[in-house]
Amino acid sequence: MTIVKFKCTLLSDIILSEKAATEGTQRTLDYIPGNVFLGIVAGQIYPQIGELDHATPEDRMRAFDLF
C-alpha cells in the first residue's frame, strides 16, 4: 500500500462528520479522510473529461489512473 501525505491550508473553518447521516448524534473528525480529497479531485476532473468529445474511452479512463 502506498501512503501519500498532503499538507493543505483551509481558507475557512470546516466540520467533518464521521457519518453522512443528517439526523441523530454526530461525531466530528479531527482529520480529513482520503475520500474527501478523492471527491475534490474527481469533481474537478469529471467535468473536463465530459467536455472532451473527441477523447477515446481509453483517454477518459487514463484520467482516473490517479485513483
C-alpha positions in Angstrom: 0.0 0.0 0.0 1.2 3.5 -0.9 0.9 6.2 1.7 0.7 9.8 0.4 0.7 12.7 2.8 -0.7 16.1 1.9 -0.5 19.4 3.7 -3.4 21.6 2.9 -4.3 25.1 4.1 -8.0 25.7 4.6 -9.3 29.1 3.8 -12.2 28.8 6.2 -13.3 26.6 9.1 -14.8 23.2 8.3 -16.6 20.5 10.2 -16.3 16.9 9.0 -18.8 14.4 10.4 -18.0 10.7 11.0 -21.2 9.7 9.1 -23.2 11.3 6.3 -26.4 11.0 8.3 -28.3 14.2 8.9 -30.2 13.0 12.0 -29.1 11.8 15.3 -25.9 12.3 17.2 -22.9 13.4 15.1 -19.3 12.8 15.9 -16.8 15.1 14.3 -13.4 14.1 12.9 -10.0 15.6 13.7 -8.6 14.7 10.3 -9.6 14.9 6.6 -10.3 11.4 5.2 -8.7 10.5 1.9 -12.1 10.1 0.2 -12.7 13.8 0.7 -9.7 14.6 -1.4 -10.8 12.0 -3.9 -14.1 13.7 -4.2 -12.5 17.1 -4.7 -10.2 15.8 -7.5 -12.9 13.8 -9.2 -15.3 16.8 -9.1 -12.7 18.8 -11.0 -11.6 16.1 -13.4 -15.0 14.6 -14.3 -16.5 17.7 -16.0 -13.3 18.2 -18.0 -13.5 14.6 -19.3 -17.1 15.2 -20.3 -16.0 18.2 -22.4 -13.6 16.1 -24.4 -16.0 14.8 -27.1 -13.0 13.7 -29.2 -11.4 11.7 -26.4 -11.4 7.9 -26.8 -12.7 5.8 -23.9 -9.1 4.8 -23.1 -8.2 8.5 -22.8 -11.1 9.0 -20.4 -10.1 6.1 -18.3 -6.5 7.2 -18.2 -7.6 10.4 -16.3 -8.7 8.1 -13.4 -5.3 6.3 -13.2 -4.6 8.8 -10.4 -7.1 6.9 -8.2 
